[in-house]
Amino acid sequence: MEVTTAALAAMAVDVLTAAHQHATRALGADDRLAVIGMGKLGGAELNYASDVDLLLNLKREATGQKKETAAPLAEVIEAAET
């Protein structure tokens, strides 16, 4: 069972890493996006019935363009859901 839960967590991390890379391409050079796995993902204990709890933290340089801030975060969430 430990091998399965660790493998599911590793797969989720791979998906989230790809989504993070995709989203950060839309950000500015000084912007930072952190995706933090919580719960069973953070503990590498995912099972087939687990949901993936995430904490997203975006540090964006002040540009006054709030609409652009939401788009990269939405892309991370959408990519993680599929």
C-alpha positions as semicolon CSV with decimal commas, in nm:
position;residue;x (nm);y (nm);z (nm)
1;M;0,000;0,000;0,000
2;E;0,283;0,244;0,078
3;V;0,426;0,195;-0,270
4;T;0,088;0,275;-0,429
5;T;0,026;0,587;-0,220
6;A;0,376;0,715;-0,286
7;A;0,336;0,651;-0,660
8;L;0,002;0,835;-0,671
9;A;0,157;1,129;-0,486
10;A;0,454;1,132;-0,723
11;M;0,219;1,135;-1,022
12;A;0,025;1,427;-0,872
13;V;0,350;1,616;-0,815
14;D;0,450;1,556;-1,178
15;V;0,115;1,693;-1,301
16;L;0,135;1,994;-1,071
17;T;0,495;2,061;-1,174
18;A;0,392;2,070;-1,541
19;A;0,097;2,297;-1,459
20;H;0,325;2,524;-1,255
21;Q;0,573;2,551;-1,541
22;H;0,292;2,633;-1,783
23;A;0,147;2,899;-1,554
24;T;0,479;3,064;-1,471
25;R;0,550;3,123;-1,840
26;A;0,262;3,373;-1,831
27;L;0,407;3,558;-1,532
28;G;0,662;3,836;-1,534
29;A;1,029;3,775;-1,461
30;D;0,999;3,906;-1,104
31;D;0,673;3,724;-1,023
32;R;0,675;3,408;-0,814
33;L;0,416;3,132;-0,790
34;A;0,434;2,864;-0,522
35;V;0,216;2,553;-0,528
36;I;0,217;2,376;-0,192
37;G;0,069;2,030;-0,149
38;M;-0,126;1,990;0,172
39;G;-0,275;1,690;0,349
40;K;-0,217;1,351;0,193
41;L;-0,034;1,499;-0,107
42;G;0,213;1,675;0,121
43;G;0,260;1,353;0,317
44;A;0,296;1,141;-0,001
45;E;-0,002;0,934;0,113
46;L;-0,253;0,981;-0,170
47;N;-0,490;0,697;-0,242
48;Y;-0,747;0,651;-0,518
49;A;-1,020;0,832;-0,321
50;S;-0,800;1,126;-0,215
51;D;-0,855;1,479;-0,324
52;V;-0,556;1,704;-0,381
53;D;-0,542;1,996;-0,140
54;L;-0,330;2,285;-0,264
55;L;-0,218;2,618;-0,132
56;L;-0,132;2,862;-0,410
57;N;0,077;3,167;-0,330
58;L;0,142;3,430;-0,595
59;K;0,385;3,714;-0,538
60;R;0,337;3,958;-0,820
61;E;0,520;4,280;-0,877
62;A;0,278;4,573;-0,864
63;T;0,154;4,630;-1,217
64;G;-0,206;4,728;-1,149
65;Q;-0,322;4,445;-1,375
66;K;-0,524;4,222;-1,144
67;K;-0,696;4,045;-1,432
68;E;-0,365;3,900;-1,549
69;T;-0,291;3,769;-1,200
70;A;-0,598;3,547;-1,197
71;A;-0,529;3,383;-1,533
72;P;-0,208;3,193;-1,439
73;L;-0,365;3,068;-1,115
74;A;-0,673;2,950;-1,302
75;E;-0,449;2,761;-1,545
76;V;-0,278;2,577;-1,257
77;I;-0,613;2,482;-1,108
78;E;-0,760;2,369;-1,440
79;A;-0,453;2,164;-1,528
80;A;-0,459;1,996;-1,186
81;E;-0,827;1,906;-1,224
82;T;-0,784;1,722;-1,554
